Amino acid sequence: MDLTFTPDELAFREEVHQWVAASLPKELSHKVHNALRLTKADMQQWARILGKKGWHGWAWPKEFGGPGWNSIQRHLFEEECALAGAPRVVPFGPVMVAPVIMAFGSPEQQKRHLPGIMSGEVWWSQGYSEPGSGSDLASLKCKAERKGDYYLVNGQKTWTTLGQFGDWIFCLVRTSSDGKPQTGISFLLIDMKSPGVSVRPIVLLDGEAEVNEVWFDNVEVPIDNLVGEENKGWTYAKHLLAHERTGIADVNRSKRELERLKRVAKAEGVYNDMRFRDEIAKLEVDIVALEMMVLRVLGAEKSGKQSLDVAGLLKIRGSEIQQRFSELMMLAAGPYSVPFISDAMEAGWQGDYVGAAHCAPLASTYFNMRKTTIYGGSNEVQRNIVSQTVLGA
């Protein structure tokens, strides 16, 4: 197994590095490196910059307007963006629903939706989880009844990340109650401006409303918005979740945040504490090990070999690492890492009690990272999947 990059891959990396350095607005990079709040305008600004270059769909094949990069090139692109401090691309459009539309959607759906996703103009949300249907997604109850040339959708989705900004939402809905729960699920594309769609923010511990409830009250969805076949949505959902779980690993962001942890530790005077340095060293070793596993999978994909189904394993290790670096930052800052009023922080107010500016967002990051071992399929469920599919247990 060769984990070194070829001269062509290194040249490609340098090309991406130069372009990102020239194209990424400095104010966005500053916010990302210091974990400050990103607005919708911030996230969409970077998406549009990528879209003009044709890189917002960086993993897309050429036949759908993408660059046609191989797996190693995609990894290098993601790493250069992360290390430069680019906002993480909101994945619901280009990373999650787009591959489903490419693989299972009609030519009309591809023509209608893919250009808006690539350009960064159309914001997509994900409608999977429901109250009581999270890790056990097959138990979902949001119902779509066929009424001639449209579906009548009623029900609720929850934990809809950034749903308050959504133009469209892709949803798993129940179209049949016959047979196994998985066999009665369909995949619908729903315009969030449709009458009967309402979004209610869920205020989190840090005062933000990153997630939402989405309600459907007699929403009429054209039959043309059904992806693939009716009652085959579970197959399409599994295709999408493989992309989501691999993305959650996000080893490139962990490498960037490791450097931030070191900066915080040095600023707070604990970097030279040997016990604290031990924890940083153990985290760094685990990040390198995760990166080696990612490169191993990508190398197998590039060579055309069948790699192990380790999306769940990547998700487990990546999410745990993200929680650990947020915990260590909190430990380094001590009492200065407690939450404060966001508007005051963004205005630059740092009173004597608040401490250094680099401490202000730490509690928010810590709280936010609690979710990583739950979403995309809880880590407990992923361990079961890995034991069955990888270990054969």
N, C-alpha and C positions, 0 to 999 in steps of 0.2 A: 504494500500500500504506500503510494508516494503522495505525501501531503504538501510538497513544495509546489510553488506556482511556476508556470512556464514563462519564458521571456515575453511571449505574446500576452499572457494574462497580466504580467507586471506592467506592460505597456498600456494595456487597457485600463488598469487601475490608475495609472498616472493620468491618463486622459480624463477619467471620471473625476479624479482629485482636482485637476486644474479647472474643470468646468464647474464643479460645486463651489470651489473657492471664489470663482468669479461671479457666480449666479446667486448664491445664498445671501440674502440680506443680513447685514451684521446685527440688526436689532432682533431678528429671529434667532440667530445663533446665540446671542447673549441670553435670551429668555430660556432656551433649551438647556444650555450649559449650567444655568442657575436654577432650573426647575421652576421658573415663574409661570404664571397662568398664561396659557395660549388661548386667544380668542378664536372665534370662527374665522374671522378675517385673516388672522395669522396662518391658520392651518390651510385655508383655501388659497392664500397667496402662494405658498410653496407648491401646492398641488397644481396651480395654474402655470407656475414657472416650469415645473416638470412636464406639464401637458404640452406646452409650446415646443419643448425639445422632443416630445414623443416618448418620454420616459416615465410618465405617471403610471403607465401600464408596463413597467420594466420587465415583468415576467411573461408578457404576452408574446405569442408567436407572430411572425411577420404577416401572415395571412389575415390577422385581425388588427393590424396597425401597430403592433409592438416592435421592439428592436430585434427580437429573435435571439436573444442572448442565451447561452447555455447556463447550466446551474452554477458554475464557478463564477462566471461574469455577473450573474444576478447577486451572488453573495458579496462579491467585491464592491458592487455598486451600493448595496445596503450598508456595508461597513464604512465606506467613505462618507456616505451621507450621515450616518450616526456619529462618527468621530468628529465631523465638521460641525455638529450641532444643528443639523437640519431637523425640523419637526417631523415626528414619525408620520408617515402617510396614513391617513385614516383608512383602514383596510377593507371596509365593508363593500366599497365599490370595486376598486381595481384588483384586490387580492382574493375576495371571497365570492361576490355574486358574478363578477365577470367570467371567471373560469366555468361556472355553471352554465351561464348563457352561451358561452362558446361551445361547450360540450353537449348541451342538451336543448338549448333554445332554438327557436325557429330562425330562418334567415331574416324575417321581418323584425324579430326581437333583437337580433344581433345588430341590424342596421339602425334600429331606433335607439338602443341604449348604450352600445359600446362607445360611440364617439363622445357622448357627454361624460362618460366615466373617464376616458382617456384625457380629455381636456381639463378635468377637474372642476367643471362647471356644475355638475349634478351631484348632489350629496345623497349618498345611500345610507340607510340604516338597516339593522338586522332584527327581524322579528321571530325569534326562536323561543326563548324562555317564557314561561308563564308561572303564575303562583301555583306551586305544587308540581310544576313540570320544568325542572332545571336539568340536573344530571339524568333524570329519568324522562328524557325529552319525548319519548314515544307515547307518554300519557297525556300529551297536550289536548286541549279541549276547544280551542278557537275554531269555530265551525264555518265552513263555506258551503252553502247550498246552491246547487245548480238551478238557475231560473232562466231558461231559454238561452240567450246569448250573453248572460253575465252570471257571476256568483254573488250571492248575498252573504257577506261576511259579518259575523258577530263574535265578540270575545275580547280577550285582553292579552297583551304581551307586557312583560316587565323586564327591568334591568336593561332597557334599550339604550345603549351607550350613545350619547350625543344625539338622541332622537329628536331633540328640540330643534335641530338644524336640518333635519331630513327633508329632502324633496320626494324621494321614493323609499319604500321599504320592501325587502323581500321577506316573505313570511311562510312558515310551515303552518298549514291549516288542515283541519280534519274534514275530509270529504266522504268518508265512509266509516261505519262502526262495525263492519263485518270482518271476521277473521282476526288475525293478530293485530295489535295496535299499530305496528309499523306499516301494515299494508293499506291503511286507510288515510294516509297523509299525502297532501299535494303541496306543490311549491308555487306560490303566487307572487307576482310583482304588483305592488299597490302604490298608486299615486297618493302621497300623504296629504295632498290638498283636496282629496275626495270628500264630499259631504259625509259626516258620520265618523271621521277620524279625529280623535282628540289626544293630545299629548300632555301628560301631567308630570312635572319634575319631581324627583325624589331627592330631597335635600340630605346630603351626607354629613358625616361627623365634622368634616373640615369646612362646612358651610357651602360647598359647591353642589351643583346639580348636574353631575356628569351623566347620570342614568335617569331613566324615565319610565313611566307607565304609558302604554299606548292602548287606547280603547277603540274598538270597532263597533259601531252601532248602525246596523243595516247599511253597511257600505257596499255599494255596487261596484264590482270589479269585472271588467270585460273578460270574456272567455279567452280572448287573445292574449291575456296576461298570464295564462297558465304556462309554466315552463315544462316541456316534455309531456308526459302522459299523466292523466289523473290517477291518483293513488300510488304513484311511483316516487313521490317526493322524498321518501326516506333514503332512497338510493342517491338522489342528488344532494341531500343533506350530508351524507357521509363523505361524498366527494369534496364538499365545501369544508367540512370540519377538519379534514386532513391538512388543508391549507392553513386553517386557523391555528391548529395546535402546533404546527411547525413554526408559524410566525410568533406565537407566544414565547417560544424559547428565546428569541431576540438576543442572541449572544452578542451582537454588535453594540446594542444599547448597554448591555452589562459591562462591556469593556470601557465604554465612555463613562459610565457611572462609577466604575472602579477608580478612575482617575479623579473624579469628583470627590469620592470618599477620602482619597489621600489628601486632597486639598483641604477639605474640612478638618481632617485629623491634624494636619500641620497647623492650620489657623487656630485650632483650639488647644494646641500644645500637648496632644496625646499621641502624636505620631511616633515619638521616641519611647513610649511605654512598651516594653517588650511583649507583654501579654496582649496589648491591643494590636501590635504589629503582627503577632502570631495569627490573630483572627483575620487580619487583612491578607496575610500570606495564604491562609487556608482558602479564603474566598477566591484569591487570584488563581490558585491551583485548580479549583473547581471550574472556574471560567475557562481556563486553558483546556481542561479535559472536555468541557462541553463543546468548545470550538473544534477540538479534534474529532469529536463524534459527528458534528455537523459537516465537517470537511470530508469525513469518511463517507457519509451518506451522499454528499454532493459528488464526490469522486466516482462512486458507483453509478450514480445517475448519469453523469457525463459519459462514462464508458459504455453505457447501455446495459450494465449488469443489473440484476434484480436486487435492490437493497432491502434490508430488513424493514419491516413495518414498525419503525421506531418513532413515529410522530408523537405518540403518547409519552414515550420516554424522554424525548426532547422537551416536551411540555412540562413534565414533572421537574426535571432538573433546572430548566430555565426559570420557571416560576419560583422555585425555592431560592435560587440565587438572587432574584430580584428582591425578594423579601429580606434576604440577609444583608444586602448592601444598604437597604433603607434602615434596617435595625442598627447597623453599625454607625451610620451617620447620626442617628438619634443618640446613641451612646456617646459619641464623640462630642456632641454639642451640649449634652446634659440638659439643664433647665431652659437653656436658650432655644431648644427645639420645640417647645410647646406651641400650640397654634395661636395665631393672632389674627386680627382683622385684615382681610385680604386687601381692601381698599387702602388701608394705611400702609401696608407693605409695598404696594405698587406705587404709591405716592413717594416712596423713599423715606418714610418716617421710621427712624430706628432710634427709639429712646434708650436711655441708659440701661433699662431693665431688659429691653428686647435683645440687646447684644448685636453681634455682627450680622450684616445683611445676608451672608451665606447660610445662616441658621434659620432664617424666617420660613422658608417653604418646607422644612424637613418633616414636620408633623403631617402636613398634607400628603407628602410623598409616602410616608409610612402608612397612613390610613389607606391610601389608594392601593398600595401593593398587597393589602390583605386579600384582595379579590383574586389575585393571579392564580392561586391554587384551587380556585373554585370555578371560574368561568372557563368556557371551552371544554367542559367536562371535568369534574372535580378530580384531584390527584388520586383519591382513593379508587375512583372508578377506572382511571387510567392505569393504575397498577394492576388491576384485574385484567384489563385488556392486554397489557404487556405480557403478563404471565401466561395468557392463553395463546396469543399470536406470535410472540417472540420466543418464549421459553417452552411453550408447548405443555404448560402445567394444566 
